[in-house]
Amino acid sequence: MTQVQIKIITLFVVGILLGPTYHAYCYFFSGESLSKDMLDEISDRWVLDDESIFRISSGKSYRPIELPLTSIENAILIQITCIKNACNQINESILSISSGSSVTFQETIRINSFLPFRDFTTEPISIVHPEKYMILVEPKVETQSPPSIVLSIKKNVTSPSIILLSIGYGFCLLPLLLFLKTFRAS
């Protein structure tokens, strides 16, 4: 191996560390588990922790999860994992975080059925005001037997730096091009 090829491989390894490895660290290994709940039934009416009745005016939802969150527990990450194979039933569902009558975060759940794992993960979500928040998953399609899902919530998740990710993924791609060029030349 020539010196140029060794430098290209070194650049590629640095790219792997700054790109995909850093990305995986931020989403899978940083933060602390805040809540992990198994949700397996849907309804249009739920009794909350304070014994009040929460009614959903249009449609149905899984049992709402109530969590008191503060800005100290900032950057929460929500992951929804399917238990059964019928995960397509929760595709296009709505995940929302609300406090009182105001919605803090809302996103449509999109599940790729071609991947071997069936989950959905949000980007880290910032919590500004300390309040009791309600996390709600509303399926788009009503079914008699909804799939069981696990709703995992982590707090204090590290948000990945776009600059580091760009440099890392760039260092992964650029050496591949240079590596192919050096092998063609030799």
N, C-alpha and C positions, 0 to 999 in steps of 0.2 A: 504494500500500500504506500502511496506517495504521501507527502506532507499535506498536499492540498486535500486529498481524500480524508485524511485524519481530521483536518480542520472542519471539513464539511460535516463529518459525523458528529464532531463535538458541537457544532452549531445546531444540528438536528436534536441532539440530546437536551441541550439548553432549551430549545423550542418545546420539546415534550414536557419539560418541567414547568415552564412558564405558561404554556397553553392548556392542554387537556388535563394535566395533573393538578394545576392550580384551580381550574374550573371544577373538577371533581371534588377537590378538597372543600371549596366554598359551599357546595350544595350537599355533600354527603357527610362530611366529617366535622364541619364547624357548627357551633351552636349547641344548645342544650335542649333536650326533649321537654316540652311543656305539657303536651297532652297527646294521648293516643286512644282514639275511640273507635269501636266497631259499630257501624251503622247498618242495620239490616231490614228496616221497615220504613215505609213512607206513609204520610198522613197529611191531612189538611188542618189538623189541630193538635197542639202539643202542650203538655203541662210543663212549665219551666221550673227552675230551681226554687224560685220564690213562691211557688204554688199558683202563679197566674197562668192564664190560658193564652197561648200564642196561636192565633188563627191566620192561616195563609189565605188571602182573598181569592187568588186565581191559581189553581193547581195544587200540587202537593209537594212536600219536601221530606228529606230525611230529618231525623231528630236534630234540632238546633243545638249547637255546642256554645255554652256561655263561658266566657273567660274574662276575668279582670286583667286588662293589659295597661302597662304604663310605658312611658318613653324610655325607661331603663331597659325594658324588654324589647327594644326596638329591633327592627329587621327580623320579622317573623317569616317563616317559610311554611307553606301548607302543602302537604302531599296527600293525594288521594290514590289509594291502591285498591284494585278490584280483587275480590276473593274468588268469585266464580268466573266462568268463561263468558258469561253474558254481559260483558262490559260495554258492548255497543249500545246497550240500553241507557247508559248514563252519558253517552257521547252527546255533545251539544247541551249538556246541563249547565246551570248557572251556579257558580260559587260566589257567595257574597259575604262581606263582613260589614256589619252595621252596628251603630251605637244609637239606641233610641230610634228615632225616625230617619236618621241620616245614614246613607250608605257610604262607607269609607272606601271600600274596594269591591269591584265586581268584575268577574271574568268568565268567559265561556270555556267549559272543559272540552278539550279535544283529545280523544284517545286514538292513537294510531294502532289499528288492528294488525298491522304487519309485524310489529315488534314483539319479541317473546315476553317482555314484561308489560303489564297493563297498569300504568300509573300516569298521574298528572302532577306536575310540580310547578308551583308559582315562582316568580322572581321574589326576592326578599321584599317584604311589605313594611313600610315605615308606619309606626304608631306615633301620632303627634300628641293626642290628649289622653290622660289617664282616665279610662272609663271601663265599664263592663261591656264587652263586645260580644255580638252574637255571630257565629259562623254558620252559614246555611248552604246546603246543597239542594237545589231544586231541579229534579229531572225534567227534561222536555217532554218525554213520552211517558204516559202513565201506564204502568203494568201491574198485573196482579201479584207477581213475585219479583220484586226488584232485586238486583244483584247486591250482595253484601259488599260493603266498602270499609276500608280502614282510613280514617282521617287522622293524619299525624301532623302535629304542629310543633315546630322548633322555634326557640327564641334566640336572639343574639347571633344570628347567622351572618357570616362575613359576606358582604356584597363584593363580587369580583370586580376588579379594576379593569375597565375597558382598555386602557393603555397596555397593561400587562398581558391581557388576553390577546390583543392585536399583535403585540411583539412576539408572544409565544407561538401563536398560530402561523405568523409570518416566518418565524425561524423554523417551523416544521415544513412549510411548503417550499421556501427558497432553497434549502439544502437538497431537497429531492430533485429540483431542476438542475442545480449545479452538479449533483452526483451523477445524474444521467449524462450530462454534458462531458464530464471528465472520463466516464467509461467509454463514450463514443470516440473521444480523442485518443484513448490509449489502445 
